[in-house]
């Protein structure tokens, strides 16, 4: 049984091509466009977690971010 939401959009997270769902949620559901790139998605997420952590330790009112760029809808 698959509990993941229906993927509705495509785009990029950092340098990794992704599919996404629940874009209005605070934490959208994101997967790599192909299974062989899941490790690359993890690398990109880890990189931005490190950058956000580093910036938050030096900048008091820093609001972290992830570069999620949506390029279109998935055609059914």
Secondary structure, DSSP 8 states (H G I E B T S, - for coil): ---S----EEEEETTEEEEEE-TTSSS-EEEESSGGGHHHHHHHHHHHHHHHHHHHHH-TT------EEEEEE---
